[in-house]
Each structure stands twice: as structure tokens, then as C-alpha cells.
């Protein structure tokens, strides 16, 4: 269960990072509200997962999911250019996350 919550929390990290970029310095209420809610939920989930998972592994996976999710969303919406190098790096992030899980 901790792994599932960690994955969802990592996804919420991508949500809050994207909302933060759309909040225009917290001047837009909807993205700002989404940022706050997603941040709190993401931290609660990470905290719950850390009750049973090692902190180094869990934090690295949480961050990787959030970073990769943010980039994938930005590329999918056209906010960021797609390149072969970016895609190779994203595959590398996913491979490292799988490696951390397998090593645990």
C-alpha cells in the first residue's frame, strides 16, 4: 500500500509543479488553490509512505515521478518542446526508479 500511495503522491507533485507555473506568482486563484491542495496531499502521502519505506529510496522515487510527470505533461500540452534527448532522459529516470524499487 505504501508504494501505491508513494506513486500517487509523486503524481500529485507533478500536479502542484504545473499549477505553480500556471499561478502567475500566486495571482490566479484557481491554479494557486490547486497548488496548495496538491502540495498538502502530496506531502501527506509521502509522509505516510515514509512510515514503512526507506527515506532515500522513497524520496528519490517521489521526486522522479514528479519531475518526469511534469515534463511529460508540459511536452504533451506543447508548453515544452519534445526532443529525442529529453525522451532518452525520461526513459533513464524511469529505469532508475525501477532499479531503486528492485533494489529495495
N, C-alpha and C positions, 0 to 999 in steps of 0.2 A: 504494500500500500504506500509506503514511503517513496518508492521510486515513481509511482504514478503521480503522486502529489508533487514531487520534485519536477517532473516533466510539465505538468500543468503550470506550476509556478514559473518555470522557465519561459513558457509561452506567454504568461502574463507580464514577464519582464519585457518581451518584445512589444506587447500592447502599451505598457507605460512609456517605453522609449519613443514609440511612434507618436503617442498622444502628447508627450512633452515637446516633440518637434513641431507639432501642429498647434500647440497652445499659444504660440507667438508671445513668449515671455510671460505666460500666465494671464494674458489679456483676453483670451477667449474662454468663456466659462465651460463649454461642453468638453473640449479636449483637456482642459485643466481638471475638471471633475473626473474624467476617465483616468487621467494620470494618477490622481490621488487614490481612487478606488483600486485600480490595478496594482499600484505600488504596495498598498497595505495588504491586499490579498496575496500578492507575490511573496512579500516578506513573511507573512503568516505561514504560507505553505512551505517556504524554505526553512523557517524555524521548526515546523512540525517534522519535516524530513530529517533535519539535523538531530532529532531525538534518537534516531537509530542508524543513520548513515554517517560515515566519516566526513568531517568538515571539508577537508581538501578536495575529495572526490565530488561531494555533493555541490560545493560552491563552483567548482570548475565546470561541472555539467550544467548547472543552473545558468551560469554566465554564458556558456557556449550556446545553449538553446536560445537564450535571449538575443545574443549577438547574431546568430545565424538567422533566426526568425525575423529580426529587424531588417537585415539586409535582403532576405528573400522577399519580404513584403514590399520594401522600397523598390526592388527591381521589378516585381510583378505589377506595381502600380505606375511604373515609369518615373518615379521620383529619383531613381538612381540608375545609371547606365549598367547594362549587362555586359560582362566581358568573360572571356574564357578563363583568365587568371582568377577573377572573383569566384567563378564556379568551381575551379580546382581548389581554391582555398576553402570554400564552403564544404566541399567533399572531405577535405582534410580535417576540418573542425568536427564533422560528423564521425569520421573514422576515429578521431582521438576520443570523442565521447564514448563511442562503443568500446574502445580499448580500456578506458577508465572503468566502465561498467564490468567488463570481463575480468579485469584485474582485481576487482573487489570481492 
